Amino acid sequence: MKSSLQRMLWLWAGLLAALLCLLFLPLSAAARGFSVFLVMVIVIAGLVRAGRRQAGCEQRFAGLPPQPYRLPVVLVCGDAANWPQDVALYQNAQGCWLNVADSRELRNVASELLNERPGWAGQLAVMVCVTPSQHSDETALAAQLHELRWQMTRLRRFVRRPVPLLLAGRMAGAVIREPLWQALLPGEPARIWQDGLAPCAVTSWTAQDESGARLQQQAMLNAFADWFTRHAATAFTQPNPDVAPVVPCAVLCHQTPGLSGVESESLWRRWLTRHTALQNVAGWQPAGSDNGTPALPDFMLPLLPKGAGVTPRQRAVQHGLTLFTLTAFIALSASGWNNRQLAHWVAFDIHRYYAIAMKDVAPKASAVAVLRQDAALLNDWSRNGEPLRLGLGLYQGERLRLPLLNAIRTYVPPPPPPPEPPQPTIIRLDSMSLFDVGKWTLRPGSTKLLVNSLVGIKARPGWLIVVAGHTDNTGDDASNQVLSLKRAEAVRDWMRDTGDVAESCFAVQGYGESRPVATNDTPEGRALNRRVEISLVPQADACRMPDTPRAPSQDDDAAQNEMEK
């Protein structure tokens, strides 16, 4: 996939992840901000990595076919197969062969190849080449084959497909007259493949030569196939608790003319000496083809799986749609979870409200206040639309409103507290402004002062006008008591006569020096103590006209009930 498309996918994934964190996932404000920051860091790292990986893949896989290439792509690994060191790719009309120089990097090479060509996962195949004449240690060869088996298991797990495996054995010798391939396919007899010729059965191929050379070459080929099946093919299929078996889809044996002397004590020569009378094959020096390319079983390419030919843009669209589908699924799941939490939250508030007795005034009022807040929030969402974290067709707020409102309607507020009794209105008059020293007769000029001071004092039914006189501590107590009472009576008489107020509206009291409002040790304090106070005090039968009946009281009702009994 092109680097620009990979960057677009990273940006698309980052955008979807940020929208999930901001709009749908049940996160706090701090967690939401941290999640968005983390998404940004991951996206930036992905963009940088995509650029670096693209540069590395272009160097390793120079000359790869384009992304829509549909023919098989075979990764060739194992023993050397006469590949030029500066060439890693061979392509023909039937497929593509790609050399993996280090068999231990098979899975990593496939990963990098699929990163460059993501649509090729379905058309990959692996060919493992084994040349027994190049090995002298059977244990080392078994370890190498076990490593290749493990690499094949990793590759199949990575691409999530049963990648086909081709096992190819190679042999050469002076007695071999013509190069050929023998193919063993599951459920089919062995067939001989030669360049430019149609495949044929082994018996037909040997019968075509009357000299007996092909019969000798076939005897060597049978011996090689026996060794290859026992040592190479079995290494991939025998039970192993650590690595799954990898059954090859074809076992290929390649014969080619060559020179001996590469490895005189090879596994192949020891096998021939021990099991056959053939001694003319001692090493592996392939003669090579005329065009300098390695001998490859091109006839197997039509039997291998082909790809779908997906373009990079189509692949990017598929990935984008997959990311969007995954995001939509997560958003739906988050919306369902948020609605579930909303239902639990409202149900808990309603249950808590009903669990509190109505007589517990303060807790009940607090619980109903919480219900009203819930109802206000649901009403706001009903009018203006619910938030996205609760939407996507899963909103449950409408079915919660009715039980919430029913619970609020059951609330009975406590009765209002009884009104506080009215405080009496007190008017305080300076005695020295009304009377001479030691006298209780009003001064001639005090009328104006009384009129201005007593504007708020009005006689009305149910209120008693209390006039109280006070003196300082000058003189004896008895004289002060009499003086305070006489001064109170003088003020009462003036109000009664001037305002035409009934006698029953007044109560006169003289306290003398017993209720000072300031200290008597200073002239200022004594002046404050010499005063006349006028106040209104509520009293049911106060200030009634002679012909006005008295309002019945609770005592009268009780007395009437007793008389009826």
TAHU-V872691 format. One record per pair of residues at least 12 apart in sequence whose C-alpha atoms are under 6 Angstrom apart, sorted by sequence separation. I is the first residue (numbers start at 1). GAP is how many residues later the second one is. If there is no record, write none. Layout:
I_GAP + I_GAP
This chain:
181_12 + 434_12 + 517_12 + 180_13 + 269_13 + 516_13 + 180_14 + 353_14 + 470_14 + 469_15 + 469_16 + 18_18 + 264_18 + 469_19 + 263_20 + 468_20 + 262_21 + 467_21 + 76_22 + 260_22 + 261_22 + 72_23 + 73_23 + 74_23 + 75_23 + 76_23 + 77_23 + 260_23 + 71_24 + 73_24 + 75_24 + 76_24 + 485_24 + 78_25 + 485_25 + 77_26 + 259_26 + 484_26 + 258_27 + 258_28 + 484_28 + 14_29 + 258_29 + 481_30 + 481_31 + 480_32 + 10_33 + 505_37 + 125_38 + 127_38 + 131_38 + 505_38 + 125_39 + 126_39 + 127_39 + 128_39 + 129_39 + 130_39 + 131_39 + 504_39 + 7_40 + 127_40 + 129_40 + 465_40 + 466_40 + 468_40 + 473_40 + 464_41 + 465_41 + 466_41 + 467_41 + 468_41 + 469_41 + 470_41 + 471_41 + 472_41 + 464_42 + 466_42 + 468_42 + 470_42 + 471_42 + 470_43 + 107_44 + 440_46 + 440_47 + 107_48 + 67_50 + 74_50 + 76_50 + 78_50 + 79_50 + 72_51 + 73_51 + 74_51 + 75_51 + 76_51 + 77_51 + 78_51 + 79_51 + 339_51 + 74_52 + 335_54 + 472_54 + 335_55 + 472_57 + 471_58 + 472_58 + 471_59 + 470_60 + 470_61 + 469_63 + 468_64 + 185_65 + 468_65 + 184_66 + 467_66 + 184_67 + 467_67 + 183_68 + 466_68 + 183_69 + 466_69 + 182_70 + 465_70 + 182_71 + 465_71 + 181_72 + 464_72 + 181_73 + 463_73 + 464_73 + 180_74 + 463_74 + 180_75 + 463_75 + 179_76 + 462_76 + 463_76 + 179_77 + 462_77 + 462_78 + 464_78 + 462_79 + 463_79 + 462_80 + 176_81 + 166_82 + 461_82 + 165_83 + 170_83 + 172_83 + 174_83 + 461_83 + 165_84 + 166_84 + 167_84 + 168_84 + 169_84 + 170_84 + 171_84 + 172_84 + 173_84 + 174_84 + 167_85 + 168_85 + 172_85 + 173_85 + 172_86 + 173_86 + 149_87 + 431_99 + 431_100 + 430_101 + 429_102 + 429_103 + 428_104 + 428_105 + 427_106 + 427_107 + 173_108 + 426_108 + 426_109 + 425_110 + 424_111 + 425_111 + 172_112 + 424_112 + 424_113 + 1_115 + 1_116 + 136_130 + 135_131 + 136_131 + 135_132 + 133_133 + 132_135 + 133_135 + 132_136 + 133_150 + 123_182 + 123_183 + 123_184 + 122_185 + 119_191 + 94_207 + 83_211 + 82_212 + 72_234 + 71_235 + 70_236 + 70_237 + 70_238 + 70_239 + 69_240 + 68_241 + 68_242 + 68_243 + 67_244 + 24_307 + 25_309 + 24_310 + 1_311 + 24_365 + 23_366
